[in-house]
Each structure stands twice: as structure tokens, then as C-alpha cells.
Amino acid sequence: MNQERIGRSRDEIAQRLALDIPDGSYVNLGIGIPELVAKYVPEGREFIYHTENGLLGMGPSPEPGEGHPELINAGKKQVTVVPGASYFHHADSFAMIRGGHLDLCVLGALQVSKDGDLANWSTGAPDAIPAVGGAMDLIAGVKSIFVTTQHCTKTGEPKLVDACSYPLTGKGVVNRIYTDLAVIEVTNEGFQLVELSPGVEFEYVQERTAAPIRRAEQ
């Protein structure tokens, strides 16, 4: 018997995050759940999605069989473009990132600490495949960092922790975390609950988080 899913699906996490992106933002999307955010633009808003491989004005994934094999995002998945989109060299893309021209980056995570430290490129294991990509440039050059992730690993280990045990991508860089169970802000006092996912109780989230979560009224 399949266990009933609790909390938001991957697409629902992405859709919820899109609600918090300000109108007119220039947004870089990482690989995994962040890629799904491109599907969701709330009515009345415009987002300009950027990929570090050289595209500004990325649209959602095409319907099966309708994409172009050379029109891809940084995760090598086919995408579409919106009217007015532009293409440019990889180096120019990183100049945009390093020059502070992007408003928001959405990244995946292996771990996020209560202080906003991010580990998302390696577990540090001897046989681990390193996957830095553009993450270290993004966390240094983009104004705000949102993380999307499952709240726990497949084996049930918390991803939101007191201190990261994996190699860091950056220290004190994460502003907000969107998981299947909750939306959590990173503050000077640690994790603070913004919103529980539908049908999820606070105690359920706290039990699966390896650091205290403050409620708004605390």
C-alpha cells in the first residue's frame, strides 16, 4: 500500500515560490525543483528568467516533441523562450551574475543551516560527483537566494540543520526556504515559520528539522 503523500508536490513547491517573486524580477533558476518555477507566473506579473548558459527570457519546458535540441537550460533540459528573449555568450551570462544584475536566484539544496549557510554541490564523500556549476557565483552575485527542496532526504534525514556537515557553497546566503512541508525564513535568530503546507502540523515539521523553528508570534 502506498503511503499518502503529506505536504506539497514538487510542482506545488515551485508554484508557491513563484507567488513570492516580485513583479519585474530578473530570476536565475537552478537545477531540479527550481526549473519547475518557470512554469508559474502569477497573473498580472512578469518575470525575466535567466540561465547561466546564455539565455534571458526563458519560458517553460515545451510539450513533448515540440522542443528544439539546442534550446536548453543550464540543466540541459529543453525550454522555450518568451517574446524579446536574448541569447549571449557564457562569459557574458556570468558577468550579469557577478555584476549584481540579477534580483533572485532559486537553488536546490543538500543542507541549509539555521544561519543561512548553503551546501548544495557535494556530500564530501570520496566517490561523490562534484556539481558546483554556477552556484558559487550565484550566491555571491545575486541579491536574494531562495531554496527549494524536499524537507528530508529519501532516508528521512533533515535537510534543515543547525550546522551543515557537507562542504559549503556559501555562508549566510539563504533568505528563504520552500519545502514540501513549509515555507521558512532565515533570520538572525534562526529558522522562522512563514507558512505551513496544507494539512501539515507545526509539530510534524519541527520533528523533521534539526534546528529550532520559531513561530511568528514568538
N, C-alpha and C positions, 0 to 999 in steps of 0.2 A: 504494500500500500504506500502511495506517495504521500509524504508529509505535506500538509497545507503550507503554502508559502506565506511568510509573515513579512509585512512591510512592502516597500515599493520594488517594482521590477527595474531592470537596467534602464529601459526606456522612460519609465516614470521618474527615476532619479534625474535623468537628463532634462526631462520636461520641467521638473520642479526647479532645477537650477536656472533654466532659461528665464523663469519668471523674475529672477533677481538681477538680471543683466540690464543695466541702464540703456535707454534708447540711444542709438548712435554710437555704441561702443565698438572699438576695434578689438576683436577677440581671437586669441590663438587657442586651438583645440588640440589636446594631446591624443594619445592612442588609447583605445578601449572605450569605456563608457563616455569619455569626453567627446569622441567622434559623433556620438548619437545626438549631442546638443545641437548640431547643425540642422536637425530635422525640425527644431522647435523655435519659432519666433513668435512671441505673443502678438496678438492683433494690435495694430497701431504703432508697433516698434520696428526699427531697422537695426540689425547687427551686421557688421562687416567682418566676416570670418577670414582669418589669416592662417596659412600653413607655411611652416618654415622651409618647405621645399620650393616655394616660389609662386604662391597664388594669394591674391587678395580679392575677396568676393566669392568665396566658396559656398556652394549650395549643398543640399543633402545628397545622399547616395542616389544614383539613378535606379530606375526599375531594372530588373534582371534583363540582360540582353540589349539594353539601350545605352550603356555607357561607352566611353572611349578608353582603350587600354593605356593611353598616355596621359589621361587626365586623372591624376591620383592625388591623394593627400599624403602627409608625412608617414602614415601607416601603410602606404602602398595600396590603399583601397580606392576604388573608383568613386569620383564625386562629380557633381555638376557645378556650373558657375551661374552667378546671377548677372543681370544686365549691368554693364560698367565694370566688370571684373578685369583684373590685370595680371599679367604674368611677368616674372622677373627672375634674375639670377639668384642662386642660393646665397651668395655673399650679400646681395642687396637685402634679402629677406632677414638675414642676421643683423644687418645694420639697422633695420627697423626695430628689431628686438632689443639690441644692445643700446640703441639710441633713446629708449624710453618712449617709443611712439605707439605702443600697444597698451590698451586700458586694462585688459583682463586676460589671464591665461587659465584654462581648465586642464588639470592634470590628474592622472591616476596616482595611486599610492600603494606602497607596501606597508608603510607605517607613517603615522603623523603623531608627534608628541604634543603634550598639553601646552608647550611653549611655541608651537607652530613649526617645529623642525620637520622637514620632509625627507623621507627615504623612499625613493621610487625607481632606482636604477639597478640595484643588485642586492641579493641577500648576503653577499660576502662569502658564500660557500665556495670551496675550491673549484667546483665544477659549474658554478653559476655563470650564465651568459650575461656579460655586462651590456646594458642598454641605455647608455647615457642620452643618446640622441641630442636634442637641443634643450633638455630640461634645465641644465645648469645655467645656460644663457637666459632662458625664460624667467627663472625665479629671480635672477639678478636684474633683469631689464624691464620686466612688465610691472605695472603699477599695483595690481591686485592678483592674488592667486587663490582660486577656488579648487578644491579637490573633490573628485567623485570616486567612490569606492564602495565595495561591499563592507559592511561593518566588521565582519570577521573573515578569517581565511576559510578555505574549504574544510580545514580540520578544526575550526572553531576557535582559533587563537585571535584575540583582539588586534585590530589594526590601529586603533586609537589608544595610545600608550602614554605612560609617564615620561619615558625617555626612549628614543629609538635605539634598537640594538643592531639595526642594519646600517651600512655605510650611508652617510647623509648626502642628500642632493643640495640642501641648504639649511641654514639655521634661522628660525624665526620668520619664515617666509609665508606660511599659510594663513589666510584670513578666514576662510570658511570651509566647512566640510559637509558634503552631501552624501549620505549613505542610504541603504535600503531601510534603515530604522529611524533616521532622524536627520535634521539639519542642525549643525553645531558650529557656533562661532568660536574662534580662538581669541581669547582676551588676555590682558596682563595677569588675570587671576586664573588662567587655565581655560578648560572647556566650559562653554556656556550653552545651554539648550536654546535653540531658536524655535524649533518645531518638531514634534513627533510625527512619524509617518502614520497614516490612517490605521487604526486598530492596534497600535503599539503602545504599551505602557512604559512610563519612565523607568520603573524598576527593571524591566526587561532590557532596556538599553544600558543602564548603569552596570548591570551584571556582566555585560559583554564589552565593557570598556575598562581598560586597565589604568584608569586615572579618574578622579572625581569629576562629575559633571554638575555644574551649578545650574539651578533653575533661575529664571529671570527675576523672581521675587526674592531670591536670597541675597 
